[in-house]
Amino acid sequence: MFKKAIFFFLFLFLISNYNYSQSRKNFEDINKIWFKFYQAFDSLDYQIMGEIHSKKLIRISGGKRISDYKTYINNYKTSFSKTKEKNITNNISLRFFERINNDSIASERGIYKLTRKQPDKKEQIYYGKFHVILMKENNVWKIFMDYDSNENNSIGEKDYVKAHDINELDVFILKAP
């Protein structure tokens, strides 16, 4: 009886740790979505933005408004078109202070840095906090909820550097105790 009880508790312990462990593969698959996000900003291609977001998207611009998929993607279509016309380049990068996932949903929080360069002008750098929920749709990760805010312009380079690089996955993979 004692052996059965030990086995039972050991089994529960292993199962509970398994349920809370995060998969390297999930992080790698989610990073592919982020790399497409980078590509969309770099190439100013709103269609890539459309591919990586769920049609059920909830987009929240910190303290300003809530948008749906169609509005959000159309805003990028307009914005990217104007940016191309003015010959402005965009570069965006993300760093993370929290990444949580299981096999169907993920929550990712961090700091973004957007660098914009106009011809013959000094580059402009913008920072903000983001919180994104990704969900699998037909076995493909999609951005379901996207919130960001510049926190009244209080986010800066120090916050950005303090967060973890997109490829620092080991920091976020939970280890069994």
PyMOL commands that set and color helices and strands:
alter all, ss='L'
color gray80, all
select helices_A, chain A and resi 2-20+24-43+46-52+69-85+157-162
alter helices_A, ss='H'
color red, helices_A
select strands_A, chain A and resi 53-61+65-67+89-101+105-117+124-137+140-149+164-165
alter strands_A, ss='S'
color yellow, strands_A
deselect
rebuild
show_as cartoon
